[in-house]
Amino acid sequence: MSKAKTVAIIGAGPVGLAAAAHVLERGLKPIVLEAGPDVGHAVRQWGHVQLFSPWEYNIDREAARLLESTGWNSPEPGQYPTGAELLEHYLEPLATKTVLAPHIKTSSRVTDISRVGFDKLKSKGRDAAPFEIRYQNGQGPEVMRADTVIDASGTWHSPNPAGANGLRALGEQQAAHKIAYGMPDVLGKDRARYAGKTVAVLGTGHSAIGTLTDLAQLAAQWPETKPIWLLRGNDPAKAFGGGANDKLAARGELGAVFAALVAAGQIRVEREFRVSHLAADGPRLIVDTGAGCCGRQVVVDELIVATGFRPDLDFVRELRIRLDPAIECPVALAPLIDPNEHSCGTVRPHGARELAQHEPGFYFAGMKSYGRAPTFLMITGYEQVRSIAAELAGDHEAAERVELVLPETGVCNRVIALDANNCCGGPALSGVDACCVADANAKQESKEGCGCG
Ligand SMILES: Cc1cc2nc3c(=O)[nH]c(=O)nc-3n(C[C@H](O)[C@H](O)[C@H](O)COP(=O)(O)OP(=O)(O)OC[C@H]3O[C@@H](n4cnc5c(N)ncnc54)[C@H](O)[C@@H]3O)c2cc1C
């Protein structure tokens, strides 16, 4: 057993709670601080979204062990829950019915972390000083001490802005009432906001294509609804994913359905659309790629920005943190997850060694550990915290061991195979004389086809 006794865990999302389970199992004392009023506060915001990984990839092994001792009925491994079901059947019982319950403080937003008596500059004796963690719980600032810290606070609350240069587009703040970030519930609680409207969605990830697919469904009931897809690149097929090649079947299916909607013209596509300005036009919003006369524009009622997320690094500013300059993830992790180089399937499992920081005893885990990379899977996070807890307990051999085999996914940068059944964004719509979506697109543009038919 190492000296580490108290482990502060920031965030009670799937990975923070799994971390608590592993830490407890190792005989250490977890204290989970969660900003929201309930556990899974970020997951709750996207509760309407169906996960693309089935239950078997969404439950941590140690958490399941704790739940089983309460008579929990484990969900059907092959089924795909929504975010709300993940909460109801897994995170909430884990937090309220197991031995984790007394270790979780909700409505406790961490605002600052440092070492007791040490500012960032001071080195001698630093490693032996406990961490000081400040948090807000609505009754003024609270302070706690911990021997180690696992920051599993996710990235949901810091979405990327609309600007193609990574900054807010000029006018973005003033237009805030016309903009939503992430994945609004366009078929459910936010329907009234989007039904019958012209809605631009900016982004190429799964959140963007999921929202556009939902908007196309909304248009089937409210024909005036006009979805517009704004993508910065010029190749829509990149967003279609691996179709039937994707081992996470739900994700492959989403890509194929979306490809078909695009091919059928149900979603207007604006390629190479790099937003720089937003401006009000009466009740509408002008989304603009350049200043005044020279840029391209679309005029919409609503804009949904789904350009990914970035980590909030403000509260770790007083710690000695070293991050990859582009991805904003721990340096050793960057070559494994760089979205310029890797598809999701090539991210090999990793743990304490890759996640260790320049500040001994401090680790990023979960979604936040991936910085700006979009390919995080919960099951990877569970392996991370299993390894970190082992390391904190002094079991270096278990910390080094890899206990996870990831599904080989066919999305991200994977080149789609030129096969008549699975190629180029999935099959074309029935009735369209084309072998696949890319073939249909090419023929629509009076070209010969995509070459695979
Ligand atoms: C729409 C969507 C769909 C996804 N689908 C899948 C999927 O199908 N399969 C899959 O494996 N992964 C999926 N992911 C990716 C990822 O696995 C999830 O986002 C997962 O919730 C990440 O877990 P986490 O615990 O790291 O972070 P989060 O779930 O984001 O939890 C972080 C917690 O920290 C809290 N917090 C934030 N700041 C503070 C603070 N300062 N102080 C205290 N608490 C704080 C938040 O309120 C939140 O509860 C999806 C992500 C999104 C957004």
The ligand as a MOL file (V3000), in Angstrom:
LIG
                    3D

  0  0  0     0  0            999 V3000
M  V30 BEGIN CTAB
M  V30 COUNTS 53 58 0 0 0
M  V30 BEGIN ATOM
M  V30 1 C -23.6630 13.0560 -27.2530 0
M  V30 2 C -22.5870 12.1140 -26.8190 0
M  V30 3 C -22.7010 10.7480 -27.0770 0
M  V30 4 C -21.6990 9.8650 -26.6780 0
M  V30 5 N -21.8600 8.5450 -26.9320 0
M  V30 6 C -20.9200 7.6590 -26.4890 0
M  V30 7 C -21.0890 6.2520 -26.7030 0
M  V30 8 O -22.0260 5.8040 -27.3320 0
M  V30 9 N -20.1520 5.4290 -26.2010 0
M  V30 10 C -19.0540 5.8710 -25.5210 0
M  V30 11 O -18.2520 5.0610 -25.0690 0
M  V30 12 N -18.8510 7.1960 -25.3460 0
M  V30 13 C -19.7550 8.0910 -25.8050 0
M  V30 14 N -19.5610 9.4370 -25.6200 0
M  V30 15 C -18.2490 9.9140 -25.1170 0
M  V30 16 C -18.0290 9.7760 -23.5930 0
M  V30 17 O -17.8670 8.4350 -23.2660 0
M  V30 18 C -19.0800 10.3890 -22.7500 0
M  V30 19 O -19.0740 11.7620 -22.9780 0
M  V30 20 C -18.9000 10.1440 -21.2300 0
M  V30 21 O -19.9790 10.7650 -20.5830 0
M  V30 22 C -17.5820 10.6790 -20.6920 0
M  V30 23 O -17.5180 10.4030 -19.3120 0
M  V30 24 P -16.6700 11.2810 -18.2920 0
M  V30 25 O -17.0010 10.7470 -16.9250 0
M  V30 26 O -15.2690 11.3230 -18.7090 0
M  V30 27 O -17.2090 12.7770 -18.4510 0
M  V30 28 P -18.6580 13.4030 -18.2450 0
M  V30 29 O -19.7310 12.4140 -18.4970 0
M  V30 30 O -18.6730 14.6500 -19.0390 0
M  V30 31 O -18.7080 13.7420 -16.6930 0
M  V30 32 C -17.9620 14.7960 -16.1400 0
M  V30 33 C -18.6760 15.2910 -14.8830 0
M  V30 34 O -17.8570 16.2860 -14.2840 0
M  V30 35 C -18.6860 17.3450 -13.8170 0
M  V30 36 N -17.8690 18.5740 -13.7340 0
M  V30 37 C -17.4400 19.3760 -14.7480 0
M  V30 38 N -16.6970 20.3930 -14.2560 0
M  V30 39 C -16.6440 20.2380 -12.9020 0
M  V30 40 C -16.0370 20.9620 -11.8510 0
M  V30 41 N -15.3080 22.0590 -12.0710 0
M  V30 42 N -16.2170 20.5170 -10.5810 0
M  V30 43 C -16.9260 19.3990 -10.3190 0
M  V30 44 N -17.5380 18.6700 -11.2880 0
M  V30 45 C -17.3960 19.0750 -12.5640 0
M  V30 46 C -19.7760 17.4270 -14.8800 0
M  V30 47 O -20.9190 18.0830 -14.3810 0
M  V30 48 C -20.0170 15.9540 -15.1940 0
M  V30 49 O -21.0090 15.3630 -14.4040 0
M  V30 50 C -20.5390 10.3520 -26.0030 0
M  V30 51 C -20.4360 11.7150 -25.7440 0
M  V30 52 C -21.4390 12.5910 -26.1420 0
M  V30 53 C -21.2910 14.0530 -25.8310 0
M  V30 END ATOM
M  V30 BEGIN BOND
M  V30 1 1 1 2
M  V30 2 1 2 3
M  V30 3 2 2 52
M  V30 4 2 3 4
M  V30 5 1 4 5
M  V30 6 1 4 50
M  V30 7 2 5 6
M  V30 8 1 6 7
M  V30 9 1 6 13
M  V30 10 2 7 8
M  V30 11 1 7 9
M  V30 12 1 9 10
M  V30 13 2 10 11
M  V30 14 1 10 12
M  V30 15 2 12 13
M  V30 16 1 13 14
M  V30 17 1 14 15
M  V30 18 1 14 50
M  V30 19 1 15 16
M  V30 20 1 16 17
M  V30 21 1 16 18
M  V30 22 1 18 19
M  V30 23 1 18 20
M  V30 24 1 20 21
M  V30 25 1 20 22
M  V30 26 1 22 23
M  V30 27 1 23 24
M  V30 28 2 24 25
M  V30 29 1 24 26
M  V30 30 1 24 27
M  V30 31 1 27 28
M  V30 32 2 28 29
M  V30 33 1 28 30
M  V30 34 1 28 31
M  V30 35 1 31 32
M  V30 36 1 32 33
M  V30 37 1 33 34
M  V30 38 1 33 48
M  V30 39 1 34 35
M  V30 40 1 35 36
M  V30 41 1 35 46
M  V30 42 1 36 37
M  V30 43 1 36 45
M  V30 44 2 37 38
M  V30 45 1 38 39
M  V30 46 1 39 40
M  V30 47 2 39 45
M  V30 48 1 40 41
M  V30 49 2 40 42
M  V30 50 1 42 43
M  V30 51 2 43 44
M  V30 52 1 44 45
M  V30 53 1 46 47
M  V30 54 1 46 48
M  V30 55 1 48 49
M  V30 56 2 50 51
M  V30 57 1 51 52
M  V30 58 1 52 53
M  V30 END BOND
M  V30 END CTAB
M  END
